[in-house]
Amino acid sequence: LPNAVFRVELENKHKVLAHVSGKMRMHFIKILPGDKVSLELSPYDLTRGRIVYRFK
């Protein structure tokens, strides 16, 4: 999806739209399809989140 937005599937099979956090953008950490990531979910809208970590 555009603007560093990704469709992420959670372990419980829910799908969430997530954007890359600012620190990850600053350090040019790339995210590819299939990567395992850690998310912060918005308490107000559970269909949106922020990717804060990419596991190696």
PDB file of N, H, CA, C and O in Angstrom:
ATOM      1  N   LEU A   1       0.845  -1.192   0.000  1.00  0.00           N
ATOM      2  CA  LEU A   1       0.000   0.000   0.000  1.00  0.00           C
ATOM      3  C   LEU A   1       0.886   1.250   0.000  1.00  0.00           C
ATOM      4  O   LEU A   1       2.056   1.159   0.371  1.00  0.00           O
ATOM      5  N   PRO A   2       0.371   2.394  -0.398  1.00  0.00           N
ATOM      6  CA  PRO A   2       1.212   3.590  -0.504  1.00  0.00           C
ATOM      7  C   PRO A   2       1.588   4.182   0.857  1.00  0.00           C
ATOM      8  O   PRO A   2       1.005   3.848   1.888  1.00  0.00           O
ATOM      9  N   ASN A   3       2.577   5.066   0.821  1.00  0.00           N
ATOM     10  H   ASN A   3       3.052   5.337  -0.017  1.00  0.00           H
ATOM     11  CA  ASN A   3       3.000   5.850   1.990  1.00  0.00           C
ATOM     12  C   ASN A   3       3.436   4.994   3.173  1.00  0.00           C
ATOM     13  O   ASN A   3       3.080   5.287   4.315  1.00  0.00           O
ATOM     14  N   ALA A   4       4.190   3.957   2.915  1.00  0.00           N
ATOM     15  H   ALA A   4       4.479   3.719   1.988  1.00  0.00           H
ATOM     16  CA  ALA A   4       4.735   3.083   3.967  1.00  0.00           C
ATOM     17  C   ALA A   4       3.634   2.505   4.846  1.00  0.00           C
ATOM     18  O   ALA A   4       3.824   2.342   6.051  1.00  0.00           O
ATOM     19  N   VAL A   5       2.489   2.197   4.256  1.00  0.00           N
ATOM     20  H   VAL A   5       2.334   2.330   3.277  1.00  0.00           H
ATOM     21  CA  VAL A   5       1.391   1.543   4.971  1.00  0.00           C
ATOM     22  C   VAL A   5       1.368   0.083   4.541  1.00  0.00           C
ATOM     23  O   VAL A   5       1.478  -0.229   3.355  1.00  0.00           O
ATOM     24  N   PHE A   6       1.225  -0.802   5.516  1.00  0.00           N
ATOM     25  H   PHE A   6       1.136  -0.548   6.479  1.00  0.00           H
ATOM     26  CA  PHE A   6       1.252  -2.233   5.245  1.00  0.00           C
ATOM     27  C   PHE A   6      -0.003  -2.880   5.798  1.00  0.00           C
ATOM     28  O   PHE A   6      -0.570  -2.416   6.788  1.00  0.00           O
ATOM     29  N   ARG A   7      -0.433  -3.956   5.150  1.00  0.00           N
ATOM     30  H   ARG A   7       0.028  -4.333   4.346  1.00  0.00           H
ATOM     31  CA  ARG A   7      -1.526  -4.768   5.666  1.00  0.00           C
ATOM     32  C   ARG A   7      -0.864  -5.905   6.432  1.00  0.00           C
ATOM     33  O   ARG A   7      -0.156  -6.726   5.848  1.00  0.00           O
ATOM     34  N   VAL A   8      -1.096  -5.952   7.736  1.00  0.00           N
ATOM     35  H   VAL A   8      -1.671  -5.285   8.210  1.00  0.00           H
ATOM     36  CA  VAL A   8      -0.416  -6.909   8.618  1.00  0.00           C
ATOM     37  C   VAL A   8      -1.442  -7.915   9.121  1.00  0.00           C
ATOM     38  O   VAL A   8      -2.543  -7.546   9.530  1.00  0.00           O
ATOM     39  N   GLU A   9      -1.067  -9.196   9.086  1.00  0.00           N
ATOM     40  H   GLU A   9      -0.173  -9.496   8.754  1.00  0.00           H
ATOM     41  CA  GLU A   9      -1.933 -10.235   9.644  1.00  0.00           C
ATOM     42  C   GLU A   9      -1.408 -10.611  11.020  1.00  0.00           C
ATOM     43  O   GLU A   9      -0.252 -11.009  11.167  1.00  0.00           O
ATOM     44  N   LEU A  10      -2.266 -10.482  12.027  1.00  0.00           N
ATOM     45  H   LEU A  10      -3.204 -10.158  11.908  1.00  0.00           H
ATOM     46  CA  LEU A  10      -1.875 -10.790  13.400  1.00  0.00           C
ATOM     47  C   LEU A  10      -1.902 -12.299  13.621  1.00  0.00           C
ATOM     48  O   LEU A  10      -2.387 -13.052  12.778  1.00  0.00           O
ATOM     49  N   GLU A  11      -1.373 -12.731  14.768  1.00  0.00           N
ATOM     50  H   GLU A  11      -0.979 -12.119  15.454  1.00  0.00           H
ATOM     51  CA  GLU A  11      -1.323 -14.167  15.061  1.00  0.00           C
ATOM     52  C   GLU A  11      -2.718 -14.766  15.199  1.00  0.00           C
ATOM     53  O   GLU A  11      -2.904 -15.963  14.980  1.00  0.00           O
ATOM     54  N   ASN A  12      -3.709 -13.934  15.565  1.00  0.00           N
ATOM     55  H   ASN A  12      -3.558 -12.962  15.743  1.00  0.00           H
ATOM     56  CA  ASN A  12      -5.079 -14.434  15.693  1.00  0.00           C
ATOM     57  C   ASN A  12      -5.871 -14.251  14.398  1.00  0.00           C
ATOM     58  O   ASN A  12      -7.102 -14.270  14.411  1.00  0.00           O
ATOM     59  N   LYS A  13      -5.153 -14.071  13.266  1.00  0.00           N
ATOM     60  H   LYS A  13      -4.153 -14.056  13.255  1.00  0.00           H
ATOM     61  CA  LYS A  13      -5.707 -14.001  11.903  1.00  0.00           C
ATOM     62  C   LYS A  13      -6.464 -12.711  11.594  1.00  0.00           C
ATOM     63  O   LYS A  13      -7.078 -12.610  10.532  1.00  0.00           O
ATOM     64  N   HIS A  14      -6.438 -11.719  12.491  1.00  0.00           N
ATOM     65  H   HIS A  14      -5.938 -11.801  13.354  1.00  0.00           H
ATOM     66  CA  HIS A  14      -7.041 -10.422  12.176  1.00  0.00           C
ATOM     67  C   HIS A  14      -6.111  -9.653  11.249  1.00  0.00           C
ATOM     68  O   HIS A  14      -4.892  -9.815  11.305  1.00  0.00           O
ATOM     69  N   LYS A  15      -6.692  -8.814  10.393  1.00  0.00           N
ATOM     70  H   LYS A  15      -7.683  -8.682  10.347  1.00  0.00           H
ATOM     71  CA  LYS A  15      -5.894  -7.993   9.480  1.00  0.00           C
ATOM     72  C   LYS A  15      -5.947  -6.544   9.950  1.00  0.00           C
ATOM     73  O   LYS A  15      -7.013  -6.035  10.297  1.00  0.00           O
ATOM     74  N   VAL A  16      -4.780  -5.875   9.961  1.00  0.00           N
ATOM     75  H   VAL A  16      -3.913  -6.288   9.680  1.00  0.00           H
ATOM     76  CA  VAL A  16      -4.645  -4.519  10.484  1.00  0.00           C
ATOM     77  C   VAL A  16      -3.852  -3.699   9.475  1.00  0.00           C
ATOM     78  O   VAL A  16      -2.915  -4.211   8.861  1.00  0.00           O
ATOM     79  N   LEU A  17      -4.216  -2.432   9.296  1.00  0.00           N
ATOM     80  H   LEU A  17      -4.976  -2.016   9.794  1.00  0.00           H
ATOM     81  CA  LEU A  17      -3.400  -1.513   8.503  1.00  0.00           C
ATOM     82  C   LEU A  17      -2.401  -0.855   9.441  1.00  0.00           C
ATOM     83  O   LEU A  17      -2.782  -0.332  10.488  1.00  0.00           O
ATOM     84  N   ALA A  18      -1.126  -0.879   9.073  1.00  0.00           N
ATOM     85  H   ALA A  18      -0.816  -1.304   8.223  1.00  0.00           H
ATOM     86  CA  ALA A  18      -0.101  -0.330   9.957  1.00  0.00           C
ATOM     87  C   ALA A  18       0.900   0.481   9.147  1.00  0.00           C
ATOM     88  O   ALA A  18       1.258   0.116   8.027  1.00  0.00           O
ATOM     89  N   HIS A  19       1.347   1.597   9.737  1.00  0.00           N
ATOM     90  H   HIS A  19       1.056   1.894  10.647  1.00  0.00           H
ATOM     91  CA  HIS A  19       2.386   2.397   9.095  1.00  0.00           C
ATOM     92  C   HIS A  19       3.690   2.235   9.871  1.00  0.00           C
ATOM     93  O   HIS A  19       3.693   1.778  11.014  1.00  0.00           O
ATOM     94  N   VAL A  20       4.788   2.612   9.239  1.00  0.00           N
ATOM     95  H   VAL A  20       4.785   2.983   8.310  1.00  0.00           H
ATOM     96  CA  VAL A  20       6.115   2.449   9.833  1.00  0.00           C
ATOM     97  C   VAL A  20       6.368   3.616  10.780  1.00  0.00           C
ATOM     98  O   VAL A  20       6.076   4.765  10.446  1.00  0.00           O
ATOM     99  N   SER A  21       6.908   3.324  11.960  1.00  0.00           N
ATOM    100  H   SER A  21       7.145   2.391  12.231  1.00  0.00           H
ATOM    101  CA  SER A  21       7.167   4.381  12.933  1.00  0.00           C
ATOM    102  C   SER A  21       8.295   5.297  12.458  1.00  0.00           C
ATOM    103  O   SER A  21       9.086   4.927  11.589  1.00  0.00           O
ATOM    104  N   GLY A  22       8.357   6.473  13.029  1.00  0.00           N
ATOM    105  H   GLY A  22       7.715   6.773  13.734  1.00  0.00           H
ATOM    106  CA  GLY A  22       9.332   7.480  12.629  1.00  0.00           C
ATOM    107  C   GLY A  22      10.770   7.054  12.853  1.00  0.00           C
ATOM    108  O   GLY A  22      11.634   7.342  12.025  1.00  0.00           O
ATOM    109  N   LYS A  23      11.043   6.367  13.966  1.00  0.00           N
ATOM    110  H   LYS A  23      10.341   6.133  14.638  1.00  0.00           H
ATOM    111  CA  LYS A  23      12.418   5.923  14.243  1.00  0.00           C
ATOM    112  C   LYS A  23      12.874   4.912  13.197  1.00  0.00           C
ATOM    113  O   LYS A  23      14.034   4.923  12.785  1.00  0.00           O
ATOM    114  N   MET A  24      11.965   4.038  12.768  1.00  0.00           N
ATOM    115  H   MET A  24      11.023   4.029  13.103  1.00  0.00           H
ATOM    116  CA  MET A  24      12.339   3.050  11.752  1.00  0.00           C
ATOM    117  C   MET A  24      12.588   3.743  10.422  1.00  0.00           C
ATOM    118  O   MET A  24      13.470   3.337   9.665  1.00  0.00           O
ATOM    119  N   ARG A  25      11.809   4.793  10.130  1.00  0.00           N
ATOM    120  H   ARG A  25      11.093   5.122  10.744  1.00  0.00           H
ATOM    121  CA  ARG A  25      12.048   5.556   8.902  1.00  0.00           C
ATOM    122  C   ARG A  25      13.388   6.274   8.967  1.00  0.00           C
ATOM    123  O   ARG A  25      14.133   6.295   7.988  1.00  0.00           O
ATOM    124  N   MET A  26      13.698   6.865  10.125  1.00  0.00           N
ATOM    125  H   MET A  26      13.092   6.848  10.921  1.00  0.00           H
ATOM    126  CA  MET A  26      14.958   7.606  10.273  1.00  0.00           C
ATOM    127  C   MET A  26      16.169   6.701  10.060  1.00  0.00           C
ATOM    128  O   MET A  26      17.171   7.124   9.484  1.00  0.00           O
ATOM    129  N   HIS A  27      16.077   5.461  10.525  1.00  0.00           N
ATOM    130  H   HIS A  27      15.263   5.117  10.993  1.00  0.00           H
ATOM    131  CA  HIS A  27      17.208   4.533  10.422  1.00  0.00           C
ATOM    132  C   HIS A  27      17.122   3.661   9.178  1.00  0.00           C
ATOM    133  O   HIS A  27      17.863   2.685   9.057  1.00  0.00           O
ATOM    134  N   PHE A  28      16.221   4.000   8.246  1.00  0.00           N
ATOM    135  H   PHE A  28      15.619   4.792   8.344  1.00  0.00           H
ATOM    136  CA  PHE A  28      16.096   3.322   6.948  1.00  0.00           C
ATOM    137  C   PHE A  28      15.929   1.813   7.094  1.00  0.00           C
ATOM    138  O   PHE A  28      16.536   1.041   6.352  1.00  0.00           O
ATOM    139  N   ILE A  29      15.102   1.395   8.054  1.00  0.00           N
ATOM    140  H   ILE A  29      14.609   2.022   8.657  1.00  0.00           H
ATOM    141  CA  ILE A  29      14.826  -0.028   8.230  1.00  0.00           C
ATOM    142  C   ILE A  29      13.723  -0.406   7.254  1.00  0.00           C
ATOM    143  O   ILE A  29      12.606   0.104   7.334  1.00  0.00           O
ATOM    144  N   LYS A  30      14.047  -1.302   6.338  1.00  0.00           N
ATOM    145  H   LYS A  30      14.954  -1.716   6.273  1.00  0.00           H
ATOM    146  CA  LYS A  30      13.101  -1.703   5.302  1.00  0.00           C
ATOM    147  C   LYS A  30      12.252  -2.864   5.798  1.00  0.00           C
ATOM    148  O   LYS A  30      12.724  -3.718   6.549  1.00  0.00           O
ATOM    149  N   ILE A  31      11.007  -2.885   5.375  1.00  0.00           N
ATOM    150  H   ILE A  31      10.623  -2.192   4.765  1.00  0.00           H
ATOM    151  CA  ILE A  31      10.104  -3.979   5.709  1.00  0.00           C
ATOM    152  C   ILE A  31       9.629  -4.599   4.405  1.00  0.00           C
ATOM    153  O   ILE A  31       9.146  -3.904   3.512  1.00  0.00           O
ATOM    154  N   LEU A  32       9.772  -5.909   4.307  1.00  0.00           N
ATOM    155  H   LEU A  32      10.165  -6.474   5.033  1.00  0.00           H
ATOM    156  CA  LEU A  32       9.377  -6.643   3.108  1.00  0.00           C
ATOM    157  C   LEU A  32       8.204  -7.560   3.439  1.00  0.00           C
ATOM    158  O   LEU A  32       8.017  -7.924   4.600  1.00  0.00           O
ATOM    159  N   PRO A  33       7.416  -7.938   2.442  1.00  0.00           N
ATOM    160  CA  PRO A  33       6.332  -8.898   2.693  1.00  0.00           C
ATOM    161  C   PRO A  33       6.889 -10.195   3.279  1.00  0.00           C
ATOM    162  O   PRO A  33       7.877 -10.738   2.785  1.00  0.00           O
ATOM    163  N   GLY A  34       6.249 -10.678   4.329  1.00  0.00           N
ATOM    164  H   GLY A  34       5.446 -10.237   4.731  1.00  0.00           H
ATOM    165  CA  GLY A  34       6.693 -11.899   4.993  1.00  0.00           C
ATOM    166  C   GLY A  34       7.505 -11.655   6.247  1.00  0.00           C
ATOM    167  O   GLY A  34       7.754 -12.593   7.004  1.00  0.00           O
ATOM    168  N   ASP A  35       7.931 -10.407   6.494  1.00  0.00           N
ATOM    169  H   ASP A  35       7.729  -9.645   5.879  1.00  0.00           H
ATOM    170  CA  ASP A  35       8.695 -10.100   7.705  1.00  0.00           C
ATOM    171  C   ASP A  35       7.794 -10.185   8.932  1.00  0.00           C
ATOM    172  O   ASP A  35       6.616  -9.832   8.877  1.00  0.00           O
ATOM    173  N   LYS A  36       8.368 -10.662  10.048  1.00  0.00           N
ATOM    174  H   LYS A  36       9.325 -10.948  10.093  1.00  0.00           H
ATOM    175  CA  LYS A  36       7.640 -10.644  11.318  1.00  0.00           C
ATOM    176  C   LYS A  36       7.931  -9.310  11.988  1.00  0.00           C
ATOM    177  O   LYS A  36       9.087  -8.904  12.100  1.00  0.00           O
ATOM    178  N   VAL A  37       6.878  -8.629  12.433  1.00  0.00           N
ATOM    179  H   VAL A  37       5.938  -8.958  12.342  1.00  0.00           H
ATOM    180  CA  VAL A  37       7.027  -7.298  13.015  1.00  0.00           C
ATOM    181  C   VAL A  37       6.280  -7.228  14.339  1.00  0.00           C
ATOM    182  O   VAL A  37       5.426  -8.063  14.639  1.00  0.00           O
ATOM    183  N   SER A  38       6.624  -6.207  15.125  1.00  0.00           N
ATOM    184  H   SER A  38       7.318  -5.529  14.881  1.00  0.00           H
ATOM    185  CA  SER A  38       5.925  -5.905  16.365  1.00  0.00           C
ATOM    186  C   SER A  38       5.089  -4.654  16.141  1.00  0.00           C
ATOM    187  O   SER A  38       5.554  -3.691  15.532  1.00  0.00           O
ATOM    188  N   LEU A  39       3.850  -4.669  16.636  1.00  0.00           N
ATOM    189  H   LEU A  39       3.473  -5.452  17.132  1.00  0.00           H
ATOM    190  CA  LEU A  39       2.919  -3.567  16.393  1.00  0.00           C
ATOM    191  C   LEU A  39       2.512  -2.893  17.688  1.00  0.00           C
ATOM    192  O   LEU A  39       2.485  -3.515  18.750  1.00  0.00           O
ATOM    193  N   GLU A  40       2.194  -1.601  17.582  1.00  0.00           N
ATOM    194  H   GLU A  40       2.216  -1.096  16.719  1.00  0.00           H
ATOM    195  CA  GLU A  40       1.444  -0.891  18.612  1.00  0.00           C
ATOM    196  C   GLU A  40       0.078  -0.620  18.009  1.00  0.00           C
ATOM    197  O   GLU A  40      -0.013  -0.031  16.932  1.00  0.00           O
ATOM    198  N   LEU A  41      -0.981  -1.036  18.680  1.00  0.00           N
ATOM    199  H   LEU A  41      -0.907  -1.515  19.554  1.00  0.00           H
ATOM    200  CA  LEU A  41      -2.328  -0.814  18.171  1.00  0.00           C
ATOM    201  C   LEU A  41      -2.928   0.426  18.813  1.00  0.00           C
ATOM    202  O   LEU A  41      -2.670   0.728  19.978  1.00  0.00           O
ATOM    203  N   SER A  42      -3.730   1.134  18.036  1.00  0.00           N
ATOM    204  H   SER A  42      -3.940   0.889  17.090  1.00  0.00           H
ATOM    205  CA  SER A  42      -4.437   2.298  18.554  1.00  0.00           C
ATOM    206  C   SER A  42      -5.572   1.826  19.461  1.00  0.00           C
ATOM    207  O   SER A  42      -6.318   0.922  19.084  1.00  0.00           O
ATOM    208  N   PRO A  43      -5.719   2.415  20.640  1.00  0.00           N
ATOM    209  CA  PRO A  43      -6.828   1.995  21.515  1.00  0.00           C
ATOM    210  C   PRO A  43      -8.191   2.434  20.981  1.00  0.00           C
ATOM    211  O   PRO A  43      -9.218   1.889  21.385  1.00  0.00           O
ATOM    212  N   TYR A  44      -8.207   3.412  20.078  1.00  0.00           N
ATOM    213  H   TYR A  44      -7.373   3.855  19.749  1.00  0.00           H
ATOM    214  CA  TYR A  44      -9.467   3.951  19.567  1.00  0.00           C
ATOM    215  C   TYR A  44      -9.927   3.212  18.321  1.00  0.00           C
ATOM    216  O   TYR A  44     -11.126   3.013  18.129  1.00  0.00           O
ATOM    217  N   ASP A  45      -8.999   2.808  17.479  1.00  0.00           N
ATOM    218  H   ASP A  45      -8.025   2.970  17.635  1.00  0.00           H
ATOM    219  CA  ASP A  45      -9.343   2.139  16.226  1.00  0.00           C
ATOM    220  C   ASP A  45      -8.470   0.890  16.116  1.00  0.00           C
ATOM    221  O   ASP A  45      -7.286   0.987  15.793  1.00  0.00           O
ATOM    222  N   LEU A  46      -9.045  -0.270  16.381  1.00  0.00           N
ATOM    223  H   LEU A  46     -10.007  -0.348  16.643  1.00  0.00           H
ATOM    224  CA  LEU A  46      -8.254  -1.503  16.427  1.00  0.00           C
ATOM    225  C   LEU A  46      -7.905  -2.039  15.050  1.00  0.00           C
ATOM    226  O   LEU A  46      -7.297  -3.104  14.946  1.00  0.00           O
ATOM    227  N   THR A  47      -8.277  -1.322  13.979  1.00  0.00           N
ATOM    228  H   THR A  47      -8.771  -0.456  14.063  1.00  0.00           H
ATOM    229  CA  THR A  47      -7.892  -1.751  12.640  1.00  0.00           C
ATOM    230  C   THR A  47      -6.659  -1.001  12.153  1.00  0.00           C
ATOM    231  O   THR A  47      -6.219  -1.213  11.023  1.00  0.00           O
ATOM    232  N   ARG A  48      -6.090  -0.123  12.989  1.00  0.00           N
ATOM    233  H   ARG A  48      -6.448   0.050  13.907  1.00  0.00           H
ATOM    234  CA  ARG A  48      -4.905   0.647  12.598  1.00  0.00           C
ATOM    235  C   ARG A  48      -3.820   0.467  13.651  1.00  0.00           C
ATOM    236  O   ARG A  48      -4.099   0.303  14.838  1.00  0.00           O
ATOM    237  N   GLY A  49      -2.572   0.502  13.183  1.00  0.00           N
ATOM    238  H   GLY A  49      -2.345   0.635  12.218  1.00  0.00           H
ATOM    239  CA  GLY A  49      -1.473   0.340  14.120  1.00  0.00           C
ATOM    240  C   GLY A  49      -0.199   0.953  13.592  1.00  0.00           C
ATOM    241  O   GLY A  49      -0.175   1.543  12.511  1.00  0.00           O
ATOM    242  N   ARG A  50       0.872   0.806  14.374  1.00  0.00           N
ATOM    243  H   ARG A  50       0.853   0.327  15.252  1.00  0.00           H
ATOM    244  CA  ARG A  50       2.182   1.342  14.019  1.00  0.00           C
ATOM    245  C   ARG A  50       3.197   0.218  14.166  1.00  0.00           C
ATOM    246  O   ARG A  50       3.233  -0.461  15.192  1.00  0.00           O
ATOM    247  N   ILE A  51       4.021   0.022  13.142  1.00  0.00           N
ATOM    248  H   ILE A  51       3.992   0.573  12.308  1.00  0.00           H
ATOM    249  CA  ILE A  51       5.073  -0.998  13.185  1.00  0.00           C
ATOM    250  C   ILE A  51       6.266  -0.392  13.922  1.00  0.00           C
ATOM    251  O   ILE A  51       6.824   0.613  13.482  1.00  0.00           O
ATOM    252  N   VAL A  52       6.655  -1.002  15.042  1.00  0.00           N
ATOM    253  H   VAL A  52       6.201  -1.819  15.399  1.00  0.00           H
ATOM    254  CA  VAL A  52       7.736  -0.445  15.852  1.00  0.00           C
ATOM    255  C   VAL A  52       8.998  -1.298  15.839  1.00  0.00           C
ATOM    256  O   VAL A  52      10.049  -0.829  16.275  1.00  0.00           O
ATOM    257  N   TYR A  53       8.928  -2.538  15.351  1.00  0.00           N
ATOM    258  H   TYR A  53       8.074  -2.919  14.997  1.00  0.00           H
ATOM    259  CA  TYR A  53      10.112  -3.398  15.372  1.00  0.00           C
ATOM    260  C   TYR A  53       9.973  -4.462  14.301  1.00  0.00           C
ATOM    261  O   TYR A  53       8.892  -5.016  14.099  1.00  0.00           O
ATOM    262  N   ARG A  54      11.075  -4.746  13.611  1.00  0.00           N
ATOM    263  H   ARG A  54      11.953  -4.296  13.774  1.00  0.00           H
ATOM    264  CA  ARG A  54      11.108  -5.851  12.646  1.00  0.00           C
ATOM    265  C   ARG A  54      12.035  -6.905  13.214  1.00  0.00           C
ATOM    266  O   ARG A  54      13.202  -6.626  13.489  1.00  0.00           O
ATOM    267  N   PHE A  55      11.525  -8.121  13.393  1.00  0.00           N
ATOM    268  H   PHE A  55      10.577  -8.348  13.169  1.00  0.00           H
ATOM    269  CA  PHE A  55      12.343  -9.201  13.938  1.00  0.00           C
ATOM    270  C   PHE A  55      13.311  -9.696  12.879  1.00  0.00           C
ATOM    271  O   PHE A  55      13.002  -9.674  11.688  1.00  0.00           O
ATOM    272  N   LYS A  56      14.481 -10.141  13.312  1.00  0.00           N
ATOM    273  H   LYS A  56      14.732 -10.159  14.280  1.00  0.00           H
ATOM    274  CA  LYS A  56      15.520 -10.573  12.384  1.00  0.00           C
ATOM    275  C   LYS A  56      15.279 -11.998  11.922  1.00  0.00           C
ATOM    276  O   LYS A  56      16.059 -12.531  11.133  1.00  0.00           O
TER     277      LYS A  56
END
